[in-house]
Amino acid sequence: MYTEFAFSLSTVFVFALIGTGIALAKSAGHTLIYDDFGERGWVWFFASIGLMIVLHDAYFYWTHRLMHHPLVFRHVHLVHHRSTNPSPWAAYAFHPLEAVVEAGIFPLLVFTIPLHGLALFVFLVYMIVRNVLGHLGIEFLPKNFLSNPLISWHTSTTHHDLHHKDFNHNYGLYFTWWDKWCKTEHPNYTETFEEVTTREKAQGNGIKTLLMLLLASQAVSAQSVAGLWQTYHDKSGQPLSMIRIQEKESGIEGRIEKIFLQAWEGEDPICEKCPGDFQGKKVIGMQFLWGFKKAGSTWNDGRILDPVSGEIYQSKLWLEKPKVLKVKGFWGPFYRTQTWQLEQDNQDNNPVTGTWKTIDDKSDKAKSLVKISEQNGVLSGQIIKIYLQAWEGEDPICIQCPAPKKDTKIVGMTIAWGFTKKEKQWENGKILDPGNGKTYLCSIWLENENTLKIRGYWGPFFRTQTWKRIKSE
């Protein structure tokens, strides 16, 4: 949120600078802005507002497509797309170069179209309101919105939310016209909108629920929080890091043992913005959680360091379930809550279970993180992270997968299943390649403690990949 706020301030500065330039140009008589309503009449006044909105929608669509070009996205538009589950704070969180492009619609309008100053102001308010609503994160339109042909061509919060989730669809700002004409509308937009607007709150027996909560609270209150925890982003749900928590006489402490980064972010970053003794230190191995004191079923009065912003927050944490930790950080009256999961690697004494980094057998590059688990002697593997280029998005769907996995998110998908042990390897399993949607007969075996071999068969042919264990370092 704080990074979004900082970039929003820079956008305000850029917009103000361009606005000042337009004001000076108007004073010098170089624009087509007029002050007398009688000069053009009221019909043109209202028509000009509609014209500005339509022109801006077209301008935004095509400049937005440009921002997603691989040569531009990583260096400019990625700033805005760090919010995969956007909030109003992200509405104007632009890189300064993108802010210049976004504000470029105003010089284009005032130098080419006669506009009354009030009409320009109304357009500005409309632009701000619609942009904020698009990043609201909560759908406010009714469930029958898309079934009404008179209004369904307006974009919704869900429309732009899907764009932030997969990056490659729904580029429009006010209307869905250009996305439909250019076939860039998200294929699941209608279904997602209907699902979001028809959710029903789960209803249950109040007394039964209360008893279950009381029993759960008694179970978790006595449990230690010591262990290895996997952290997740509170908005996108993507894995962030693995934290080792230890209990000491002074309270509990936590160190970062692993961080999950995109390929272009490196593997061993340092904390450039951290204060004091933390400045310039490696993030991996850093103590970023300390000072928590147990009070009943919660641990209070602790501190958490955010290595990204360098800020230290007052925090508390508690066990929601025996293996689910809630961590709440406070910034004045504001707070954010994350959910951490207790890491289960090798607790069942199976040397294959755990989290593995998959390595492409051709490019030798990291492709994903897969968590292998065992149930009733059968292994299965679930994708918990994928490494993509900046322009490929962060939460893609499997377009070519067969039903029922077709058009479902790749992160969280079970791609390996049915493996049973035979001597020193696990055989007769199946593995799905989300890239082409094909399923292969597969076997796996350990080359050594931290190296797993995966061989997929296609008739008499086969390919073998190497996966590396993700563990404490």
C-alpha positions as CSV (number, residue, x, y, z in Angstrom):
1,M,0.0,0.0,0.0
2,Y,2.8,2.4,0.9
3,T,4.6,1.9,-2.4
4,E,1.3,2.5,-4.2
5,F,0.8,5.7,-2.2
6,A,4.3,6.9,-3.2
7,F,3.8,6.3,-6.9
8,S,0.4,7.9,-6.7
9,L,2.0,11.1,-5.3
10,S,4.4,11.1,-8.2
11,T,1.4,10.8,-10.6
12,V,-0.3,13.7,-8.9
13,F,2.9,15.7,-9.5
14,V,3.0,14.8,-13.2
15,F,-0.7,15.5,-13.7
16,A,-0.3,18.9,-11.9
17,L,2.7,19.8,-14.1
18,I,0.8,19.0,-17.3
19,G,-2.3,20.8,-16.0
20,T,-0.1,23.9,-15.2
21,G,1.2,23.8,-18.8
22,I,-2.3,23.7,-20.2
23,A,-3.3,26.6,-18.0
24,L,-0.4,28.7,-19.2
25,A,-1.1,27.7,-22.8
26,K,-4.8,28.8,-22.4
27,S,-3.7,32.1,-21.0
28,A,-1.5,32.6,-24.1
29,G,-4.5,31.7,-26.3
30,H,-2.9,28.5,-27.7
31,T,-5.7,26.1,-26.6
32,L,-9.4,25.7,-27.8
33,I,-10.7,26.1,-24.2
34,Y,-13.5,28.7,-24.1
35,D,-15.3,30.4,-21.1
36,D,-18.5,31.7,-22.6
37,F,-21.4,29.1,-22.6
38,G,-23.1,31.0,-25.3
39,E,-20.2,30.5,-27.7
40,R,-21.0,26.9,-28.4
41,G,-24.3,26.3,-26.6
42,W,-25.5,23.7,-24.1
43,V,-25.9,20.9,-26.7
44,W,-22.2,21.0,-27.5
45,F,-21.4,21.3,-23.9
46,F,-22.9,17.9,-23.0
47,A,-21.9,16.4,-26.4
48,S,-18.2,17.4,-25.8
49,I,-18.2,15.6,-22.4
50,G,-19.4,12.4,-24.1
51,L,-16.9,12.8,-26.9
52,M,-14.0,13.2,-24.5
53,I,-15.0,10.0,-22.7
54,V,-15.3,8.0,-25.9
55,L,-11.9,9.4,-27.2
56,H,-10.2,8.7,-23.9
57,D,-11.5,5.1,-23.8
58,A,-9.9,4.5,-27.2
59,Y,-6.7,6.4,-26.2
60,F,-6.4,4.4,-23.0
61,Y,-7.0,1.0,-24.7
62,W,-4.3,1.4,-27.2
63,T,-1.7,3.1,-24.9
64,H,-2.5,0.4,-22.4
65,R,-1.8,-2.3,-25.0
66,L,1.5,-0.5,-25.7
67,M,2.3,-0.6,-22.0
68,H,2.0,-4.4,-22.1
69,H,4.6,-4.8,-24.8
70,P,7.5,-6.8,-23.4
71,L,10.0,-4.0,-24.0
72,V,7.9,-1.6,-22.0
73,F,6.1,-3.6,-19.4
74,R,9.0,-4.6,-17.2
75,H,10.5,-1.1,-17.0
76,V,7.3,1.0,-16.8
77,H,3.9,-0.7,-16.4
78,L,5.1,-3.4,-14.0
79,V,4.9,-0.7,-11.2
80,H,1.1,-0.6,-11.6
81,H,0.8,-4.4,-12.0
82,R,2.5,-5.2,-8.7
83,S,-1.1,-5.1,-7.4
84,T,-2.6,-8.4,-8.6
85,N,-5.6,-7.9,-6.4
86,P,-5.9,-4.1,-6.7
87,S,-7.3,-1.6,-4.2
88,P,-8.1,2.1,-4.8
89,W,-4.5,2.9,-3.8
90,A,-3.4,1.3,-7.0
91,A,-5.7,3.4,-9.3
92,Y,-3.0,6.0,-10.0
93,A,0.1,4.1,-8.9
94,F,2.0,4.7,-12.1
95,H,5.6,4.9,-13.1
96,P,6.4,8.6,-13.9
97,L,6.7,7.7,-17.6
98,E,3.3,6.0,-17.6
99,A,1.9,9.0,-15.7
100,V,3.0,11.2,-18.6
101,V,1.3,8.9,-21.1
102,E,-1.9,8.8,-19.0
103,A,-2.0,12.6,-18.7
104,G,-1.3,12.9,-22.4
105,I,-5.0,12.8,-23.2
106,F,-5.5,16.3,-21.9
107,P,-3.2,18.1,-24.3
108,L,-4.6,16.0,-27.1
109,L,-8.1,17.2,-26.2
110,V,-7.6,20.9,-25.5
111,F,-5.5,21.5,-28.6
112,T,-7.9,19.8,-31.0
113,I,-11.4,20.2,-29.7
114,P,-13.3,23.3,-28.5
115,L,-14.1,22.6,-24.8
116,H,-15.6,24.6,-22.0
117,G,-13.6,24.7,-18.8
118,L,-16.5,23.2,-16.8
119,A,-16.9,20.3,-19.4
120,L,-13.2,19.5,-19.0
121,F,-13.6,19.5,-15.2
122,V,-16.6,17.1,-15.4
123,F,-14.6,14.8,-17.6
124,L,-11.7,14.9,-15.1
125,V,-14.0,13.9,-12.2
126,Y,-15.6,11.1,-14.3
127,M,-12.2,9.8,-15.2
128,I,-11.0,9.7,-11.5
129,V,-14.2,8.1,-10.2
130,R,-14.3,5.4,-12.9
131,N,-10.6,4.6,-12.4
132,V,-11.0,4.3,-8.6
133,L,-14.2,2.1,-9.0
134,G,-12.2,-0.1,-11.4
135,H,-9.6,-0.7,-8.7
136,L,-12.1,-1.0,-5.9
137,G,-11.6,-4.7,-5.3
138,I,-15.3,-5.1,-4.5
139,E,-18.0,-5.5,-7.2
140,F,-20.7,-2.9,-6.5
141,L,-22.8,-3.6,-9.6
142,P,-26.0,-5.8,-9.4
143,K,-25.9,-9.4,-10.6
144,N,-28.2,-8.6,-13.6
145,F,-25.9,-5.9,-14.9
146,L,-24.4,-8.0,-17.8
147,S,-27.9,-9.1,-18.9
148,N,-29.0,-5.6,-19.6
149,P,-28.0,-4.6,-23.1
150,L,-28.4,-0.9,-22.3
151,I,-25.6,-0.8,-19.8
152,S,-23.6,-4.1,-20.1
153,W,-21.1,-2.4,-22.4
154,H,-19.7,-0.4,-19.4
155,T,-16.7,-2.0,-17.6
156,S,-17.1,-3.3,-14.1
157,T,-14.8,-3.7,-11.1
158,T,-14.6,-7.4,-12.0
159,H,-13.6,-6.6,-15.6
160,H,-10.5,-4.7,-14.5
161,D,-9.8,-7.0,-11.6
162,L,-9.4,-9.9,-14.1
163,H,-6.9,-7.8,-16.0
164,H,-4.7,-7.4,-12.9
165,K,-4.9,-11.1,-12.3
166,D,-3.7,-12.4,-15.7
167,F,-2.4,-9.2,-17.5
168,N,-3.4,-10.3,-21.0
169,H,-7.1,-9.4,-21.2
170,N,-9.5,-6.6,-20.5
171,Y,-7.5,-3.5,-21.4
172,G,-10.5,-1.2,-21.7
173,L,-11.2,1.7,-19.2
174,Y,-14.8,2.8,-19.5
175,F,-16.3,0.4,-22.1
176,T,-15.9,-3.1,-23.3
177,W,-16.1,-2.2,-27.0
178,W,-12.4,-2.4,-27.9
179,D,-11.9,-5.6,-25.9
180,K,-14.7,-7.2,-27.8
181,W,-13.7,-5.8,-31.2
182,C,-10.0,-6.9,-30.7
183,K,-10.9,-10.2,-29.0
184,T,-9.1,-9.3,-25.8
185,E,-11.9,-9.7,-23.4
186,H,-11.3,-12.3,-20.7
187,P,-13.0,-15.6,-21.7
188,N,-14.3,-16.1,-18.1
189,Y,-15.5,-12.5,-17.6
190,T,-19.2,-13.3,-17.6
191,E,-18.9,-16.4,-15.5
192,T,-16.6,-14.6,-13.0
193,F,-19.0,-11.6,-12.7
194,E,-22.0,-13.9,-12.1
195,E,-20.0,-15.8,-9.5
196,V,-18.9,-12.7,-7.7
197,T,-22.4,-11.1,-7.7
198,T,-24.3,-14.3,-6.6
199,R,-22.2,-15.4,-3.7
200,E,-24.2,-16.5,-0.7
201,K,-22.9,-16.1,2.8
202,A,-22.5,-19.5,4.4
203,Q,-25.2,-20.1,7.0
204,G,-24.7,-22.5,9.9
205,N,-26.0,-23.5,13.2
206,G,-24.9,-20.8,15.7
207,I,-24.6,-23.0,18.7
208,K,-22.7,-25.7,16.8
209,T,-20.3,-23.1,15.3
210,L,-19.7,-21.5,18.7
211,L,-18.9,-24.9,20.3
212,M,-16.5,-25.7,17.4
213,L,-14.7,-22.4,17.8
214,L,-14.4,-22.9,21.6
215,L,-12.9,-26.4,21.0
216,A,-10.6,-25.1,18.3
217,S,-9.4,-22.2,20.5
218,Q,-8.6,-24.6,23.3
219,A,-6.6,-26.8,21.0
220,V,-4.5,-24.1,19.4
221,S,-4.0,-22.0,22.6
222,A,-1.6,-24.7,23.9
223,Q,0.2,-25.2,20.7
224,S,3.6,-23.7,20.0
225,V,4.2,-21.5,17.0
226,A,7.8,-22.7,16.6
227,G,8.5,-24.2,13.3
228,L,8.9,-23.5,9.6
229,W,6.1,-21.4,8.1
230,Q,5.2,-20.6,4.5
231,T,3.9,-17.0,4.1
232,Y,1.4,-15.8,1.5
233,H,0.5,-12.4,0.2
234,D,-2.6,-11.1,1.9
235,K,-4.3,-10.0,-1.4
236,S,-3.0,-12.3,-4.2
237,G,-2.5,-15.4,-2.1
238,Q,0.9,-16.0,-3.8
239,P,3.7,-17.6,-1.7
240,L,6.1,-15.0,-0.4
241,S,8.7,-16.7,1.8
242,M,9.5,-19.4,4.4
243,I,10.0,-18.2,8.0
244,R,11.6,-20.2,10.8
245,I,10.1,-19.2,14.2
246,Q,11.8,-20.1,17.4
247,E,10.7,-19.7,21.0
248,K,13.2,-18.1,23.4
249,E,13.0,-16.8,26.9
250,S,12.7,-13.3,25.6
251,G,9.8,-14.2,23.3
252,I,9.5,-15.7,19.8
253,E,11.8,-14.7,17.0
254,G,11.6,-15.4,13.2
255,R,14.2,-15.5,10.5
256,I,13.7,-15.6,6.7
257,E,14.9,-18.9,5.3
258,K,13.6,-18.7,1.7
259,I,11.9,-16.1,-0.5
260,F,9.9,-16.8,-3.6
261,L,10.8,-14.2,-6.3
262,Q,10.1,-13.8,-10.0
263,A,13.0,-14.8,-12.3
264,W,14.1,-11.2,-12.9
265,E,14.3,-10.4,-9.2
266,G,17.3,-12.6,-8.5
267,E,17.7,-15.3,-5.8
268,D,19.7,-13.5,-3.0
269,P,18.6,-9.9,-2.6
270,I,19.8,-7.4,0.0
271,C,17.6,-5.0,2.1
272,E,18.5,-1.6,0.6
273,K,15.8,0.3,2.5
274,C,16.1,-1.4,5.9
275,P,17.1,0.8,8.9
276,G,20.1,0.7,11.2
277,D,22.0,-2.6,11.4
278,F,19.6,-4.2,8.8
279,Q,20.8,-1.8,6.1
280,G,22.5,-3.6,3.2
281,K,22.1,-7.1,4.8
282,K,20.9,-10.2,2.9
283,V,17.2,-10.8,3.2
284,I,17.7,-14.5,3.5
285,G,18.8,-15.3,7.0
286,M,17.6,-11.9,8.3
287,Q,15.7,-11.7,11.7
288,F,12.6,-9.8,10.7
289,L,10.2,-10.9,13.6
290,W,10.9,-10.4,17.3
291,G,9.7,-9.3,20.7
292,F,6.3,-11.2,20.8
293,K,5.0,-12.1,24.2
294,K,2.3,-14.7,24.7
295,A,-1.0,-13.6,26.2
296,G,-3.6,-16.3,26.3
297,S,-4.0,-17.6,22.7
298,T,-2.2,-14.7,21.0
299,W,1.3,-13.3,20.9
300,N,1.3,-9.5,21.2
301,D,3.6,-6.4,21.2
302,G,6.0,-7.8,18.6
303,R,7.7,-6.1,15.7
304,I,7.9,-7.2,12.1
305,L,10.3,-5.7,9.5
306,D,9.1,-5.4,5.9
307,P,12.3,-5.9,3.8
308,V,10.6,-4.3,0.7
309,S,9.8,-1.0,2.3
310,G,12.2,-1.1,5.2
311,E,9.4,-0.2,7.6
312,I,9.0,-1.8,11.1
313,Y,5.5,-2.5,12.2
314,Q,3.9,-3.3,15.6
315,S,2.3,-6.7,15.2
316,K,0.5,-9.6,16.8
317,L,-0.2,-13.2,15.8
318,W,-2.3,-16.1,16.7
319,L,-3.1,-19.6,15.6
320,E,-6.4,-19.7,13.7
321,K,-6.0,-23.5,13.4
322,P,-3.3,-25.9,14.5
323,K,-1.4,-25.3,11.3
324,V,-2.6,-21.9,10.3
325,L,-1.0,-18.7,11.7
326,K,-2.6,-15.3,11.4
327,V,-0.1,-12.3,11.4
328,K,-1.5,-8.8,11.7
329,G,0.7,-5.7,11.3
330,F,-0.3,-2.3,12.4
331,W,0.5,1.1,10.8
332,G,-1.3,3.7,13.0
333,P,-5.0,3.0,12.7
334,F,-4.5,0.8,9.6
335,Y,-3.6,-2.9,9.5
336,R,-3.0,-5.8,7.2
337,T,-3.3,-9.5,8.0
338,Q,-1.5,-12.4,6.4
339,T,-2.1,-16.1,6.6
340,W,0.9,-18.4,7.1
341,Q,0.8,-22.2,6.7
342,L,2.9,-24.6,8.8
343,E,5.4,-26.3,6.4
344,Q,5.0,-30.1,6.4
345,D,8.1,-31.1,4.5
346,N,9.4,-34.6,5.5
347,Q,7.4,-34.7,8.8
348,D,5.8,-37.9,7.4
349,N,9.3,-39.5,6.9
350,N,8.7,-39.8,3.2
351,P,11.9,-38.4,1.5
352,V,10.0,-37.3,-1.6
353,T,7.4,-35.1,0.0
354,G,8.1,-31.4,0.3
355,T,8.5,-28.4,-1.9
356,W,10.5,-28.7,-5.1
357,K,11.7,-26.2,-7.7
358,T,11.2,-27.6,-11.2
359,I,13.9,-27.1,-13.8
360,D,13.2,-27.1,-17.5
361,D,15.2,-29.9,-19.2
362,K,15.9,-27.8,-22.2
363,S,16.5,-24.2,-21.0
364,D,17.8,-25.3,-17.5
365,K,15.7,-22.5,-16.0
366,A,13.4,-22.6,-13.0
367,K,9.8,-23.1,-14.1
368,S,7.7,-23.6,-10.9
369,L,7.5,-24.7,-7.3
370,V,5.6,-28.0,-6.8
371,K,4.5,-29.3,-3.4
372,I,4.5,-33.1,-3.2
373,S,2.4,-34.8,-0.5
374,E,1.4,-38.3,0.3
375,Q,-2.0,-39.8,1.3
376,N,-2.6,-43.5,1.8
377,G,0.7,-44.4,0.1
378,V,-0.1,-42.4,-3.1
379,L,1.9,-39.2,-4.1
380,S,0.4,-36.1,-5.7
381,G,2.0,-32.8,-6.6
382,Q,0.4,-29.3,-6.6
383,I,1.8,-26.1,-8.2
384,I,2.3,-23.4,-5.6
385,K,4.4,-20.9,-7.6
386,I,5.3,-20.3,-11.3
387,Y,8.2,-18.3,-12.6
388,L,7.1,-16.1,-15.4
389,Q,8.5,-13.2,-17.4
390,A,7.0,-9.8,-16.4
391,W,4.7,-9.5,-19.3
392,E,3.3,-13.0,-18.8
393,G,1.3,-12.0,-15.7
394,E,1.3,-13.6,-12.3
395,D,-1.9,-15.7,-12.2
396,P,-2.4,-17.4,-15.6
397,I,-5.1,-20.0,-16.4
398,C,-4.6,-23.3,-18.3
399,I,-6.3,-22.6,-21.6
400,Q,-5.3,-26.0,-23.2
401,C,-5.9,-28.2,-20.3
402,P,-8.7,-30.9,-20.6
403,A,-11.8,-30.7,-18.5
404,P,-12.2,-30.2,-15.6
405,K,-8.9,-28.2,-15.4
406,K,-9.6,-26.2,-18.5
407,D,-9.6,-22.4,-17.9
408,T,-8.7,-22.9,-14.2
409,K,-5.8,-21.2,-12.4
410,I,-2.4,-23.0,-12.8
411,V,-1.2,-21.9,-9.3
412,G,-3.0,-24.3,-7.0
413,M,-3.5,-26.9,-9.7
414,T,-2.7,-30.6,-9.0
415,I,-0.5,-31.6,-11.9
416,A,0.9,-34.9,-10.7
417,W,-1.1,-37.8,-9.1
418,G,-1.4,-41.6,-8.7
419,F,2.3,-42.4,-7.9
420,T,2.8,-45.6,-5.9
421,K,6.2,-46.8,-4.6
422,K,8.0,-49.8,-6.2
423,E,11.4,-50.5,-4.8
424,K,13.4,-47.3,-5.1
425,Q,11.1,-45.2,-7.3
426,W,7.4,-44.1,-7.6
427,E,5.7,-45.4,-10.7
428,N,2.4,-45.5,-12.6
429,G,1.7,-41.8,-12.0
430,K,0.4,-39.2,-14.3
431,I,1.7,-35.7,-14.9
432,L,0.0,-32.8,-16.7
433,D,1.9,-30.2,-18.7
434,P,-0.1,-26.9,-18.3
435,G,1.9,-25.5,-21.3
436,N,0.3,-27.9,-23.8
437,G,-2.5,-29.5,-21.8
438,K,-1.2,-33.0,-22.3
439,T,-1.0,-35.7,-19.7
440,Y,1.9,-38.2,-19.6
441,L,2.6,-41.5,-17.8
442,C,5.3,-40.7,-15.3
443,S,7.8,-42.1,-12.8
444,I,10.0,-40.3,-10.2
445,W,13.0,-41.2,-8.1
446,L,15.5,-39.5,-5.9
447,E,18.9,-39.0,-7.4
448,N,20.1,-37.8,-4.0
449,E,18.4,-36.2,-0.9
450,N,17.8,-32.9,-2.6
451,T,17.5,-33.9,-6.3
452,L,14.4,-35.5,-7.7
453,K,14.2,-36.9,-11.2
454,I,10.8,-36.9,-13.1
455,R,10.5,-38.9,-16.3
456,G,7.4,-38.5,-18.5
457,Y,6.6,-41.0,-21.2
458,W,5.0,-40.5,-24.6
459,G,4.8,-43.9,-26.2
460,P,8.4,-45.2,-26.6
461,F,9.8,-41.6,-26.1
462,F,10.5,-39.9,-22.8
463,R,11.8,-36.6,-21.3
464,T,13.4,-36.2,-17.9
465,Q,13.4,-33.2,-15.7
466,T,15.4,-32.4,-12.6
467,W,13.7,-30.9,-9.5
468,K,15.6,-29.3,-6.6
469,R,14.4,-29.4,-3.0
470,I,13.4,-26.1,-1.4
471,K,14.6,-26.4,2.2
472,S,16.2,-24.4,5.0
473,E,19.5,-22.9,4.0
